[in-house]
């Protein structure tokens, strides 16, 4: 009993220490901004969608249009459950991610303690894995990728421990499939392996439930809402996004282009995990099976996935870590025998994951970017302009905004992606959308729209100061479709500047009244 109590206390202390950096980052964010902001504008898309579903029974960001901007069915459902809260709903993603961070730390610590003789090495490995998985930035992102990484870790640990008869493995696989579509690259090979281990009924049942759930969701989107078969974010961000029925011969070119882009990022360094893992596995059957799963996941993501901000690929790295460590615990323990070697090991992990290591401490400034750019433009639109607008970042501008917001990227507005794809290059699709939706104002990154309509009047630019972390650009251009509309926008900007003197200089008027 004493040993169990000590183990639990040790777990709590370890997890508390691992959560401390997240608490510090939250405190710094609050000090910088005066309140908490997420590091991504996308988090506010999820919040707005969940609130519209839960409170209005409407699947979209605004009552005027249906949309499927979230690529995570499970994350949307989870947030919708809490959307009834009168206060504090916007903090649910943060609280959820902090709980997931604690669960990830506990699961990894339990597994590592079981396999390592020297418990001090557990802490060093936990720190290395946390740095590599970018967990602190993800915990402040308001997004679902940390949950995906945790579920992937649970599944791989269960395979490592051959827990084929436990229901928790299959529940984790089901949840993993629903948290993000690309997780199927891990779910399918694990289910196949489970079937080969004598659990074919559970594996088949889990697969059928996954197919049924995702199938019903697709039917709801397509037949019930008149949208695509997949969520807009999956379609638009897919490697197939620019392909149509007449251009399937370009598929291989698109795949090769995606591989080239992905492998130019830090993703190529994760090949080292695979090479070392296969070397360590040797002739161990289970070790080779784990490495085969990790390799399938790695290759599938290189073919079809995205790499951005150390978040889309984090589940791949989680798989690689567990697969590598499973077969290399004796080697790791022998190497980490001195303090100097532990330092060298940690420095090596930092060098191989420099981007993720840097993004963690930068999270408060990334959040400040969102506050300064999307947050201030939302303030301008909702409290001064008070008109429908077209934008390329739809999160904060849509949040608590009763007026329609046209998403020119297509995530939050029905038909945008399809029209852009149908009409092809040029600016005609933009003009058509503005006319269809009776919108007279637009706020965009000009480099995203090289064929922007020339008849629209560029009224002003809005440029945030300081280091740039998460926005796609420092400068946002504000347009109006007529002289009278330009006057209204200029008046709104002047009123905003009068009430926000600290941000007044961020505007540069290009069209005088």
C-alpha positions as CSV (number, residue, x, y, z in Angstrom):
1,X,0.0,0.0,0.0
2,X,2.8,2.4,0.9
3,X,4.5,1.6,-2.5
4,X,1.3,2.3,-4.4
5,X,0.8,5.6,-2.5
6,X,4.4,6.7,-3.2
7,X,4.0,5.8,-6.9
8,X,0.9,7.9,-7.1
9,X,2.5,10.8,-5.3
10,X,5.5,10.5,-7.7
11,X,3.2,10.5,-10.7
12,X,1.4,13.6,-9.5
13,X,4.7,15.5,-8.8
14,X,6.0,14.6,-12.2
15,X,2.9,15.6,-14.1
16,X,2.7,18.8,-12.0
17,X,6.3,19.6,-13.1
18,X,5.4,18.9,-16.7
19,X,2.3,21.1,-16.5
20,X,4.3,24.0,-15.0
21,X,5.7,25.3,-18.3
22,X,2.1,25.5,-19.7
23,X,1.0,27.5,-16.6
24,X,3.9,29.9,-17.1
25,X,3.1,30.4,-20.7
26,X,-0.6,31.1,-19.9
27,X,0.6,33.6,-17.2
28,X,2.9,35.3,-19.8
29,X,0.1,35.4,-22.3
30,X,-2.2,37.1,-19.8
31,X,0.5,39.6,-18.9
32,X,1.1,40.5,-22.6
33,X,-2.6,40.8,-23.6
34,X,-4.5,41.3,-20.4
35,X,-6.6,38.2,-21.0
36,X,-6.1,34.8,-22.6
37,X,-6.0,34.3,-26.4
38,X,-5.4,31.1,-28.4
39,X,-2.4,30.9,-30.7
40,X,-4.5,30.1,-33.7
41,X,-7.5,31.9,-35.2
42,X,-8.9,28.4,-36.1
43,X,-9.7,27.8,-32.5
44,X,-12.4,30.4,-32.7
45,X,-13.9,28.7,-35.7
46,X,-14.5,25.6,-33.6
47,X,-15.9,27.6,-30.8
48,X,-18.3,29.4,-33.0
49,X,-19.4,26.3,-34.8
50,X,-20.0,24.4,-31.6
51,X,-22.0,27.3,-30.1
52,X,-24.2,27.6,-33.2
53,X,-24.9,23.8,-33.1
54,X,-25.5,23.7,-29.3
55,X,-27.5,26.9,-28.9
56,X,-29.1,27.4,-32.3
57,X,-29.3,23.9,-33.7
58,X,-27.6,25.2,-36.8
59,X,-24.6,23.6,-38.5
60,X,-22.5,26.6,-39.6
61,X,-20.8,29.8,-38.4
62,X,-23.9,32.0,-39.1
63,X,-27.6,31.5,-39.5
64,X,-27.4,32.7,-43.0
65,X,-25.4,29.8,-44.3
66,X,-24.5,26.1,-43.4
67,X,-20.8,25.1,-43.4
68,X,-18.5,22.4,-42.2
69,X,-15.3,24.2,-41.3
70,X,-14.0,21.7,-38.7
71,X,-12.0,18.6,-39.8
72,X,-12.6,17.0,-36.4
73,X,-16.0,15.4,-35.7
74,X,-15.0,14.4,-32.1
75,X,-13.6,17.8,-31.2
76,X,-16.7,19.6,-32.5
77,X,-19.0,17.2,-30.6
78,X,-17.0,17.7,-27.4
79,X,-17.2,21.5,-27.6
80,X,-20.9,21.3,-28.4
81,X,-21.5,19.5,-25.2
82,X,-20.2,22.5,-23.2
83,X,-21.7,25.2,-25.4
84,X,-24.6,25.7,-22.9
85,X,-22.2,27.3,-20.4
86,X,-23.3,30.9,-19.6
87,X,-19.7,31.9,-19.0
88,X,-16.3,30.3,-19.6
89,X,-17.1,28.4,-22.7
90,X,-14.2,29.9,-24.6
91,X,-11.8,28.3,-22.1
92,X,-13.1,24.8,-22.7
93,X,-10.4,24.0,-25.4
94,X,-7.7,25.3,-23.1
95,X,-8.9,23.3,-20.1
96,X,-9.4,20.2,-22.2
97,X,-5.8,20.4,-23.6
98,X,-4.3,20.9,-20.2
99,X,-6.1,17.7,-19.0
100,X,-4.9,15.9,-22.1
101,X,-1.4,17.1,-21.4
102,X,-1.6,15.6,-17.9
103,X,-3.0,12.3,-19.3
104,X,-0.2,12.1,-21.9
105,X,2.4,12.7,-19.2
106,X,0.8,10.0,-17.0
107,X,0.6,7.4,-19.7
108,X,4.1,8.0,-20.9
109,X,5.5,8.0,-17.3
110,X,3.7,4.7,-16.5
111,X,5.0,3.0,-19.6
112,X,8.6,4.4,-19.2
113,X,8.7,3.5,-15.5
114,X,7.7,-0.1,-16.3
115,X,10.5,-0.4,-18.9
116,X,13.4,1.5,-17.3
117,X,15.4,0.6,-14.3
118,X,16.7,4.1,-13.5
119,X,13.6,6.3,-12.9
120,X,15.7,9.4,-13.5
121,X,15.9,8.5,-17.1
122,X,12.0,8.6,-17.3
123,X,12.1,12.3,-16.6
124,X,14.7,13.0,-19.2
125,X,12.8,11.0,-21.8
126,X,9.5,12.7,-20.9
127,X,11.1,16.1,-21.4
128,X,12.6,15.1,-24.7
129,X,9.3,13.7,-26.0
130,X,7.3,16.7,-24.8
131,X,9.7,19.0,-26.6
132,X,9.6,16.9,-29.7
133,X,5.7,16.7,-29.7
134,X,5.4,20.5,-29.3
135,X,2.9,19.9,-26.5
136,X,3.1,23.3,-24.8
137,X,2.3,25.2,-28.0
138,X,-0.5,22.8,-28.8
139,X,-2.0,23.1,-25.4
140,X,-2.5,26.8,-26.0
141,X,-3.7,26.4,-29.6
142,X,-7.3,25.6,-28.8
143,X,-7.1,22.8,-31.3
144,X,-7.5,19.0,-31.3
145,X,-4.0,17.9,-32.4
146,X,-2.8,17.3,-28.8
147,X,-5.7,15.0,-28.2
148,X,-4.7,13.2,-31.5
149,X,-1.1,12.8,-30.3
150,X,-2.3,11.5,-26.9
151,X,-4.6,8.9,-28.5
152,X,-1.9,7.8,-30.9
153,X,0.5,7.4,-28.0
154,X,-2.1,5.3,-26.1
155,X,-2.7,3.1,-29.1
156,X,1.0,2.5,-29.7
157,X,1.7,1.8,-26.0
158,X,-1.1,-0.7,-26.0
159,X,0.4,-2.4,-29.0
160,X,3.8,-2.3,-27.2
161,X,2.3,-4.0,-24.2
162,X,0.2,-6.4,-26.3
163,X,-3.0,-5.3,-24.7
164,X,-5.1,-6.9,-27.4
165,X,-7.9,-8.1,-25.1
166,X,-8.5,-4.7,-23.5
167,X,-11.5,-2.7,-24.6
168,X,-9.7,0.5,-24.0
169,X,-7.4,-0.1,-27.0
170,X,-10.4,-0.3,-29.4
171,X,-12.1,2.7,-27.7
172,X,-8.9,4.7,-28.3
173,X,-8.8,3.5,-31.9
174,X,-12.4,4.6,-32.5
175,X,-11.8,8.0,-30.8
176,X,-8.6,8.5,-32.8
177,X,-10.4,7.9,-36.1
178,X,-13.0,10.5,-35.2
179,X,-10.5,13.2,-33.9
180,X,-8.9,13.6,-37.4
181,X,-9.3,11.7,-40.6
182,X,-5.6,11.2,-41.2
183,X,-5.5,9.1,-38.0
184,X,-6.9,6.3,-40.1
185,X,-3.3,5.7,-41.2
186,X,-2.6,4.4,-37.7
187,X,-6.0,2.9,-36.9
188,X,-6.2,0.6,-39.9
189,X,-2.8,-1.2,-39.5
190,X,-3.4,-1.6,-35.7
191,X,-6.8,-3.1,-36.3
192,X,-5.3,-5.5,-38.9
193,X,-2.6,-6.5,-36.4
194,X,-5.2,-7.0,-33.7
195,X,-7.1,-9.3,-36.0
196,X,-4.0,-11.4,-36.6
197,X,-3.5,-11.6,-32.8
198,X,-6.9,-13.4,-32.3
199,X,-9.1,-10.3,-31.8
200,X,-10.7,-10.3,-35.2
201,X,-14.2,-9.8,-33.9
202,X,-13.3,-6.7,-31.9
203,X,-11.2,-5.4,-34.7
204,X,-14.0,-5.9,-37.3
205,X,-16.6,-4.4,-35.0
206,X,-14.4,-1.4,-34.4
207,X,-13.8,-0.9,-38.1
208,X,-17.5,-1.2,-38.9
209,X,-18.4,1.3,-36.2
210,X,-15.8,3.7,-37.6
211,X,-17.0,3.3,-41.1
212,X,-20.6,3.7,-40.0
213,X,-20.0,6.8,-38.0
214,X,-17.9,8.6,-40.7
215,X,-20.3,7.4,-43.3
216,X,-23.4,8.8,-41.5
217,X,-21.5,12.0,-41.0
218,X,-20.7,12.3,-44.7
219,X,-24.3,11.5,-45.6
220,X,-25.4,14.3,-43.2
221,X,-23.0,16.8,-44.8
222,X,-23.9,15.9,-48.4
223,X,-27.5,14.9,-48.3
224,X,-28.7,16.9,-45.2
225,X,-26.8,20.1,-45.7
226,X,-25.9,20.0,-49.4
227,X,-22.2,20.3,-48.7
228,X,-19.4,18.0,-49.9
229,X,-19.0,14.5,-48.7
230,X,-16.1,15.5,-46.5
231,X,-15.7,18.6,-44.2
232,X,-14.6,21.7,-46.1
233,X,-11.3,21.9,-44.2
234,X,-10.5,18.3,-45.3
235,X,-11.3,19.0,-48.9
236,X,-9.6,22.4,-49.2
237,X,-6.4,21.3,-47.4
238,X,-6.2,18.0,-49.1
239,X,-3.6,17.1,-51.7
240,X,-6.5,16.5,-54.1
241,X,-8.0,20.0,-53.5
242,X,-7.1,21.4,-56.9
243,X,-7.9,18.2,-58.9
244,X,-11.2,17.6,-60.7
245,X,-12.8,14.7,-62.5
246,X,-10.9,15.5,-65.7
247,X,-7.5,15.7,-64.1
248,X,-7.0,12.5,-62.2
249,X,-3.9,11.9,-64.4
250,X,-2.3,14.7,-62.4
251,X,-2.8,12.7,-59.2
252,X,0.8,11.3,-59.1
253,X,2.2,14.7,-59.8
254,X,0.1,16.1,-56.9
255,X,1.3,13.4,-54.6
256,X,5.0,13.9,-55.6
257,X,4.6,17.7,-55.1
258,X,3.1,17.1,-51.6
259,X,5.9,14.7,-50.7
260,X,8.5,17.3,-51.9
261,X,6.9,20.0,-49.8
262,X,6.5,17.9,-46.6
263,X,10.1,16.5,-46.8
264,X,11.5,20.0,-47.1
265,X,10.3,20.7,-43.6
266,X,11.5,19.2,-40.3
267,X,9.4,16.2,-41.2
268,X,12.5,14.8,-43.0
269,X,14.4,14.6,-39.8
270,X,11.9,12.1,-38.3
271,X,13.3,9.6,-40.8
272,X,16.1,9.2,-38.2
273,X,13.5,7.8,-35.7
274,X,12.5,5.2,-38.3
275,X,16.1,4.2,-39.2
276,X,17.2,3.9,-35.6
277,X,13.9,2.1,-34.7
278,X,14.4,-0.5,-37.4
279,X,18.0,-1.0,-36.4
280,X,17.1,-1.4,-32.7
281,X,14.2,-3.8,-33.5
282,X,16.5,-6.3,-35.1
283,X,14.7,-9.6,-35.2
284,X,12.2,-8.8,-32.5
285,X,8.8,-9.6,-33.9
286,X,6.8,-7.1,-31.9
287,X,9.5,-4.4,-32.4
288,X,9.3,-4.9,-36.1
289,X,5.5,-4.8,-36.1
290,X,5.6,-1.5,-34.2
291,X,8.1,-0.1,-36.6
292,X,6.0,-1.3,-39.6
293,X,3.0,0.6,-38.2
294,X,5.1,3.8,-37.6
295,X,6.5,3.5,-41.1
296,X,3.0,3.2,-42.7
297,X,1.9,6.2,-40.7
298,X,5.0,8.2,-41.7
299,X,4.7,7.4,-45.4
300,X,0.9,8.0,-45.5
301,X,1.3,11.4,-44.0
302,X,4.1,12.3,-46.4
303,X,1.8,11.3,-49.3
304,X,-1.5,12.9,-48.1
305,X,-0.9,15.0,-45.0
306,X,0.1,18.5,-44.2
307,X,3.1,19.9,-42.2
308,X,2.5,23.2,-40.4
309,X,3.4,24.8,-37.1
310,X,4.4,21.4,-35.6
311,X,0.8,20.3,-35.3
312,X,-0.5,18.3,-38.2
313,X,2.4,15.9,-38.1
314,X,2.6,15.5,-34.3
315,X,0.7,12.2,-34.2
316,X,3.3,10.7,-36.6
317,X,6.1,11.7,-34.3
318,X,4.3,10.2,-31.3
319,X,4.1,6.8,-33.2
320,X,7.7,7.0,-34.1
321,X,8.8,7.7,-30.5
322,X,6.9,4.8,-29.0
323,X,8.0,2.4,-31.8
324,X,11.7,3.5,-31.4
325,X,11.8,3.3,-27.6
326,X,10.1,-0.1,-27.4
327,X,13.1,-1.8,-29.0
328,X,15.8,0.5,-27.7
329,X,15.2,0.7,-23.9
330,X,18.4,-1.3,-23.0
331,X,20.5,0.9,-25.4
332,X,18.9,4.1,-24.1
333,X,19.5,3.1,-20.5
334,X,23.1,2.2,-21.1
335,X,23.7,5.5,-22.9
336,X,21.9,7.7,-20.3
337,X,24.1,6.5,-17.5
338,X,25.7,9.8,-16.8
339,X,24.5,13.4,-16.4
340,X,26.7,14.6,-19.3
341,X,25.2,12.0,-21.6
342,X,21.7,13.0,-20.7
343,X,22.4,16.6,-21.5
344,X,23.9,15.6,-24.9
345,X,20.8,13.4,-25.6
346,X,18.4,16.3,-24.8
347,X,20.5,18.8,-26.9
348,X,20.4,16.3,-29.8
349,X,16.6,16.1,-29.5
350,X,16.3,19.9,-29.4
351,X,18.5,20.2,-32.5
352,X,16.4,17.7,-34.4
353,X,13.2,19.4,-33.3
354,X,14.4,23.0,-33.3
355,X,11.1,24.4,-34.8
356,X,9.0,22.7,-32.1
357,X,11.4,23.7,-29.4
358,X,11.3,27.3,-30.4
359,X,7.5,27.4,-30.9
360,X,6.8,26.4,-27.2
361,X,8.3,29.6,-25.6
362,X,6.9,31.7,-28.4
363,X,3.3,30.7,-27.7
364,X,2.4,33.9,-25.8
365,X,3.6,36.1,-28.6
366,X,1.8,33.9,-31.1
367,X,-1.4,34.5,-29.1
368,X,-0.6,38.2,-29.1
369,X,-0.4,38.1,-32.9
370,X,-3.9,36.7,-33.0
371,X,-5.1,39.4,-30.5
372,X,-3.4,42.2,-32.5
373,X,-4.5,41.2,-36.0
374,X,-7.7,39.0,-36.0
375,X,-8.8,40.3,-32.7
376,X,-8.5,44.0,-33.6
377,X,-10.1,43.5,-37.0
378,X,-13.0,41.7,-35.3
379,X,-13.3,44.7,-33.0
380,X,-13.4,47.0,-36.0
381,X,-16.0,45.0,-37.9
382,X,-18.3,44.2,-35.0
383,X,-18.4,47.5,-33.1
384,X,-17.5,50.2,-35.7
385,X,-18.2,49.0,-39.3
386,X,-21.2,46.8,-38.4
387,X,-21.5,45.5,-41.9
388,X,-21.1,42.0,-43.5
389,X,-17.5,41.5,-44.7
390,X,-15.5,39.0,-46.8
391,X,-12.3,37.7,-45.1
392,X,-9.7,35.0,-45.4
393,X,-9.4,34.4,-41.6
394,X,-12.9,33.7,-40.4
395,X,-12.5,32.7,-36.7
396,X,-12.5,35.8,-34.4
397,X,-14.4,38.0,-36.9
398,X,-17.2,35.4,-36.9
399,X,-17.2,34.9,-33.1
400,X,-20.3,36.5,-31.5
401,X,-20.9,38.3,-34.8
402,X,-24.6,38.2,-35.8
403,X,-23.8,39.7,-39.3
404,X,-22.8,37.3,-42.1
405,X,-19.1,36.8,-42.7
406,X,-18.0,35.5,-46.1
407,X,-15.0,33.2,-45.9
408,X,-13.1,33.6,-49.1
409,X,-11.0,30.5,-48.3
410,X,-14.2,28.4,-48.2
411,X,-14.0,26.8,-44.7
412,X,-17.0,28.7,-43.3
413,X,-19.1,29.6,-46.3
414,X,-21.0,27.2,-48.5
415,X,-20.1,27.1,-52.2
416,X,-17.0,29.2,-52.1
417,X,-14.5,26.4,-52.7
418,X,-16.7,24.8,-55.4
419,X,-17.2,28.2,-57.2
420,X,-13.5,29.0,-57.1
421,X,-12.7,25.5,-58.5
422,X,-15.3,25.8,-61.2
423,X,-14.4,29.3,-62.4
424,X,-10.6,28.7,-62.3
425,X,-7.8,31.3,-62.1
426,X,-8.8,34.9,-62.2
427,X,-10.9,37.3,-60.0
428,X,-14.3,36.5,-61.4
429,X,-15.2,34.1,-58.6
430,X,-14.5,36.8,-56.0
431,X,-16.7,39.4,-57.7
432,X,-19.4,36.8,-58.2
433,X,-19.4,35.9,-54.5
434,X,-19.5,39.5,-53.3
435,X,-22.5,40.1,-55.5
436,X,-24.3,36.9,-54.5
437,X,-23.8,37.7,-50.8
438,X,-24.4,41.4,-51.1
439,X,-21.1,42.2,-49.4
440,X,-19.3,45.5,-49.9
441,X,-16.2,45.1,-47.8
442,X,-13.3,42.7,-47.8
443,X,-10.2,42.3,-45.5
444,X,-7.6,40.0,-47.0
445,X,-3.9,39.0,-47.3
446,X,-3.2,40.3,-50.8
447,X,-0.5,37.7,-51.4
448,X,-3.2,35.0,-51.0
449,X,-5.2,36.5,-53.9
450,X,-2.9,37.5,-56.7
451,X,-5.8,38.0,-59.1
452,X,-7.8,40.2,-56.7
453,X,-10.5,42.3,-58.6
454,X,-9.1,45.6,-59.7
455,X,-12.5,47.4,-59.4
456,X,-12.4,47.1,-55.6
457,X,-11.1,50.2,-53.8
458,X,-8.1,49.6,-51.4
459,X,-9.1,51.9,-48.5
460,X,-6.4,51.1,-46.0
461,X,-3.9,48.6,-44.7
462,X,-3.6,47.2,-41.2
463,X,-0.1,46.1,-40.2
464,X,0.8,44.7,-36.8
465,X,4.2,45.4,-35.2
466,X,6.5,43.0,-33.4
467,X,7.7,39.5,-34.2
468,X,5.3,37.5,-36.5
469,X,4.5,33.9,-35.5
470,X,1.1,32.5,-36.5
471,X,-0.6,34.9,-38.9
472,X,0.1,34.2,-42.6
473,X,1.1,37.8,-43.1
474,X,1.8,41.0,-41.1
475,X,-0.4,43.2,-43.4
476,X,-4.1,43.0,-44.0
477,X,-5.6,45.1,-46.8
478,X,-9.1,46.6,-46.4
479,X,-11.3,47.0,-49.5
480,X,-14.6,48.6,-50.4
481,X,-16.6,48.1,-53.6
482,X,-17.6,51.8,-54.1
483,X,-16.8,55.3,-53.1
484,X,-19.7,55.5,-50.7
485,X,-18.7,52.2,-49.1
486,X,-15.2,53.5,-48.8
487,X,-16.4,56.5,-46.9
488,X,-18.3,54.3,-44.4
489,X,-15.2,52.1,-43.9
490,X,-13.0,55.2,-43.4
491,X,-15.4,56.5,-40.8
492,X,-15.3,53.2,-39.0
493,X,-11.5,53.2,-39.0
494,X,-11.4,56.8,-37.7
495,X,-13.8,55.9,-34.8
496,X,-11.7,52.8,-34.0
497,X,-8.5,54.9,-34.0
498,X,-10.0,57.4,-31.6
499,X,-11.0,54.7,-29.1
500,X,-7.8,52.7,-29.6
501,X,-4.9,55.2,-29.7
502,X,-2.3,52.5,-29.1
503,X,-3.3,50.7,-32.3
504,X,-4.1,53.9,-34.3
505,X,-0.7,53.8,-36.1
506,X,-1.3,50.3,-37.3
507,X,-3.7,51.6,-40.0
508,X,-2.4,53.3,-43.1
509,X,-5.1,54.9,-45.2
510,X,-4.6,54.5,-48.9
511,X,-7.9,56.1,-50.1
512,X,-8.6,59.5,-48.8
513,X,-12.2,60.6,-48.0
